[in-house]
C-alpha cells in the first residue's frame, strides 16, 4: 500500500467541547476528530462523515494513508483509533496520527485466509482462527492490504504460527509472538450417544379371585 496522494480530507477546527457539542456535530453530518503526533500538540477538529466513510470503504480501509488539510497546512495521517456506536455501528469519534513517510510506524493489518485445509477437506475437521489481525511496523508505503495465510497443507492438529509467515523481514516487522497461532485444524467433535436405560420391571398385579376359598367353604 502506498501513500494515497489523491486522497485528502478537510478538517475544521473544533472549539466546543463536551458530549452535547459532539452530538450537534454528528447531527450536522460531521465526526469529531483528534489529531496528534509529529511532535506537534494535539488538536481537535471535525470532518465530513461521508468523506471519512469513503476512505474507510476504500481498499486500504483503516490503513489508508491520506492528506489531512487542517489549520492552513497539509500533513499525511493515518487512522489510529475509531470509536463506534455499539448499536448502530456508526463512527462517533476518530483519532488521526500525523506520520512521516520516511519513518517506520505501526499498523494493524487483517489476516486473509487462502485455500481449504486438508484436515477440513479430507477428515471433516474444523478450521479455528484465533488471530484475525496482526500489528506490524513498517514504512507507510510498505503496508500490505492484508497478510495472506495459506492453510491448504494443514491437517488435523496442525498449526500455522506467526513464525510461518513469509514476509520480507527487512520491510515488515510483525510485532506478535512468533509462536502465536494464526490458524489450526481441530478434530470434529463426536457426540456421545446417551446410554439406553432399561425401564424398571413392574410387579404383576395380584389377581383378585372371586368366590369362596376352600377354607371359607
Buried (B, 14 or more C-beta within 10 A) or exposed (E): BEBBEEBBBBBBEBEEEEEEBBEEBBEEEBBBBBBBBEEEEEBBBBBBBEBBEEBBEBEBBBBBBBBBBBBEEEBBBBBBEBEEEEEEEEBBBBBBBBBBEEEBBBBBBBBEBEEEBBBBEEEEBBBEBEBEBBEBEBBBEBBBBBBBBBBEEBBBEBBBBBEEBEBEEEBBBBEBEEEBBBBBBBEEEEEEEEEEEEEEEEEEEEEEEEEEEEEEE
